[in-house]
Structure formats: structure tokens, C-alpha cells
Amino acid sequence: MDDSRRPPVVPIPHPDSAGRAEVFRALEASLGSSFSSDPIIPDPNPLIIVISGPSGVGKDAVIKRLREVREDLHFVVTATSRPKREGEVDGKDYYFMSKEEFLSMIEKNELLEYAMVYGDYKGVPKQQIRDYMEKGYDVVLRVDIQGAAYLRKILRDNAVFVFLVAESEEALVKRLIGRKTETVEALLMRVASAKEELKHVKDFDYVVVNKEGELEGSVKLMESIIDAEKAKVQQRRAVV
Ligand SMILES: Nc1ncnc2c1ncn2[C@@H]1O[C@H](COP(=O)(O)OP(=O)(O)OP(=O)(O)O)[C@@H](O)[C@H]1O
């Protein structure tokens, strides 16, 4: 006879006629052990979430909004040697630094990933990721497609890779024009590479279509992805 069918050694009062505490104690006494208040499942591991996608698709816009609605995420501030755009804040939007400073970080192996993007360096500082993951934060990285491909190689399935796309090429190009931050030459270069970049979607875990005027929907989907990842039985284990 298995344990669950063995008659209780002490009478267990029915919950209709006894208080919850009394029934609880009687159940413990019958089983001969106390019920643990420890979590049945340990806290999920902190995640590394890599967000990528063609230029102008809305990565910054989605991340900015995600930041507002979710406090338990840390958005890794990328280091860059590109000049600051109007309104950008050092240490918040990017760590702006000279090419020399950037090269010194490369030499000291302080970057998880880096690349030359349209003539300027951009890279992901390792220490920042370690610090926040140690504190239990999920960490979000924003990288270009080549950066994502490289991170996939080194982090494999230990990070979550999300590809952001627009609903069509037309919408993507219009969005880039509307941003008014590019020279005509840069615009042409970004539009040309966007077509090529779309082929990389297959290397990602999730794709989020950031439709015109539907930024909130994209942010909600991002949140759902994070929540689902947190509920996975086989947790990812990122180490940088
Ligand atoms: N769902 C959306 N609907 C309408 N406009 C959007 C949407 N998402 C982003 N935008 C706008 O599109 C422009 C480009 O977005 P954003 O700068 O976030 O793109 P990005 O992917 O970060 O670009 P880059 O890689 O060049 O930095 C911005 O002006 C932004 O406000």
C-alpha cells in the first residue's frame, strides 16, 4: 500500500468543521513531516536577451518602451566611438568614447562583442552584464545582425535571440526617412543592407513584427517572450 492510501495515524478534522491551521497541523502530524515553505521551483536564471534587426526597424523605440514598462530588466549601454546625436545622453543612450579609448577596451578583452558600424565602433561591455546578472537582472543587448550572429556562436542557446522586423520593406524605408537622422548616402547604405539582413531571421529564436503605429503590440509581445522564457523547465544558463 503506498503512503497516500495508508490510514492517518492522527484523526484529520474536516476543513468544514476545523480551522485551516488545525487541519494543516493534523496533516503534518499524519505524514510525520512538516510542509516546507521553500519555493517548489527555484527562481528562474537571469536571461540575456539579444535584440537585433535591420536599421530603422524600431529597436531603440521598442527598448525605450520596454524599459518603461518593465523594471527588472537592465539594458546594456553600448560603447560607441560615433559622435553623439542631438538629445542623446552619455551613459544612458551609449557610452561615447574616442576611437583610441575603444581600441584600448578591445585590447583588454573587455567587450563581449564589437564591430565597426558605418565607420564607427560599437561594442558590448562585459563587466556591465556580469554586474547586473549577479544582482538577478535580466539583461537586454541591442546589436546589429552581424553582432547577433557572433553572439549566437559564443552564447549558443544560453541567450534569447529576438529579431525585430517591420511589416514590409516599404514601411521600413519610410520609417528610416522619417527619422531624419541620416545623410542621403547613409540612408542608401542602410536600406541596401536591410534587404540582406532580413535573410538572417532563421538564426533567431523569436521574430517580432513591429508594425507601423503598433509599437505597444511589439512591446507586449517582447514581454510575453520574456515571461515564457522565465517559465521554461530547461532554463538557459548564460555566462559571459
Ligand atoms: N511601430 C512603429 N510605428 C511607427 N514608427 C515607429 C515604430 N517603431 C519605431 N518607429 C520610429 O521609426 C524610427 C526608427 O526607429 P529606431 O530609431 O528605434 O530604429 P532602430 O532599429 O533603433 O534604428 P538604428 O538601428 O538605425 O539605430 C524612429 O523615428 C521611431 O520613432
The ligand as an SDF file (V2000), in Angstrom:
LIG
                    3D

 31 33  0  0  0  0  0  0  0  0999 V2000
    5.8430   50.6900  -34.5470 N   0  0  0  0  0  0  0  0  0  0  0  0
    6.2730   51.8780  -35.0110 C   0  0  0  0  0  0  0  0  0  0  0  0
    5.4280   52.6890  -35.6770 N   0  0  0  0  0  0  0  0  0  0  0  0
    5.8240   53.8700  -36.1430 C   0  0  0  0  0  0  0  0  0  0  0  0
    7.0540   54.3950  -36.0080 N   0  0  0  0  0  0  0  0  0  0  0  0
    7.9530   53.6540  -35.3420 C   0  0  0  0  0  0  0  0  0  0  0  0
    7.6140   52.3550  -34.8070 C   0  0  0  0  0  0  0  0  0  0  0  0
    8.7160   51.8550  -34.2180 N   0  0  0  0  0  0  0  0  0  0  0  0
    9.6880   52.7870  -34.3740 C   0  0  0  0  0  0  0  0  0  0  0  0
    9.2410   53.8790  -35.0420 N   0  0  0  0  0  0  0  0  0  0  0  0
   10.0230   55.0760  -35.4540 C   0  0  0  0  0  0  0  0  0  0  0  0
   10.8990   54.6520  -36.5130 O   0  0  0  0  0  0  0  0  0  0  0  0
   12.1510   55.3350  -36.4250 C   0  0  0  0  0  0  0  0  0  0  0  0
   13.2840   54.3430  -36.3340 C   0  0  0  0  0  0  0  0  0  0  0  0
   13.2080   53.6840  -35.0790 O   0  0  0  0  0  0  0  0  0  0  0  0
   14.5040   53.3970  -34.1630 P   0  0  0  0  0  0  0  0  0  0  0  0
   15.4330   54.5620  -34.1620 O   0  0  0  0  0  0  0  0  0  0  0  0
   14.0020   52.8880  -32.8800 O   0  0  0  0  0  0  0  0  0  0  0  0
   15.1420   52.2210  -35.0390 O   0  0  0  0  0  0  0  0  0  0  0  0
   16.4430   51.3490  -34.7750 P   0  0  0  0  0  0  0  0  0  0  0  0
   16.1100   49.9720  -35.1930 O   0  0  0  0  0  0  0  0  0  0  0  0
   16.8880   51.5350  -33.3810 O   0  0  0  0  0  0  0  0  0  0  0  0
   17.4510   52.0080  -35.7960 O   0  0  0  0  0  0  0  0  0  0  0  0
   19.0730   52.0000  -35.8640 P   0  0  0  0  0  0  0  0  0  0  0  0
   19.4870   50.5710  -35.9140 O   0  0  0  0  0  0  0  0  0  0  0  0
   19.3770   52.7330  -37.1340 O   0  0  0  0  0  0  0  0  0  0  0  0
   19.5490   52.7530  -34.6480 O   0  0  0  0  0  0  0  0  0  0  0  0
   12.0570   56.2550  -35.2230 C   0  0  0  0  0  0  0  0  0  0  0  0
   11.7030   57.5310  -35.6610 O   0  0  0  0  0  0  0  0  0  0  0  0
   10.9530   55.6190  -34.3910 C   0  0  0  0  0  0  0  0  0  0  0  0
   10.2960   56.5430  -33.5490 O   0  0  0  0  0  0  0  0  0  0  0  0
  1  2  1  0
  2  3  1  0
  2  7  2  0
  3  4  2  0
  4  5  1  0
  5  6  2  0
  6  7  1  0
  6 10  1  0
  7  8  1  0
  8  9  2  0
  9 10  1  0
 10 11  1  0
 11 12  1  0
 11 30  1  0
 12 13  1  0
 13 14  1  0
 13 28  1  0
 14 15  1  0
 15 16  1  0
 16 17  2  0
 16 18  1  0
 16 19  1  0
 19 20  1  0
 20 21  2  0
 20 22  1  0
 20 23  1  0
 23 24  1  0
 24 25  2  0
 24 26  1  0
 24 27  1  0
 28 29  1  0
 28 30  1  0
 30 31  1  0
M  END
$$$$
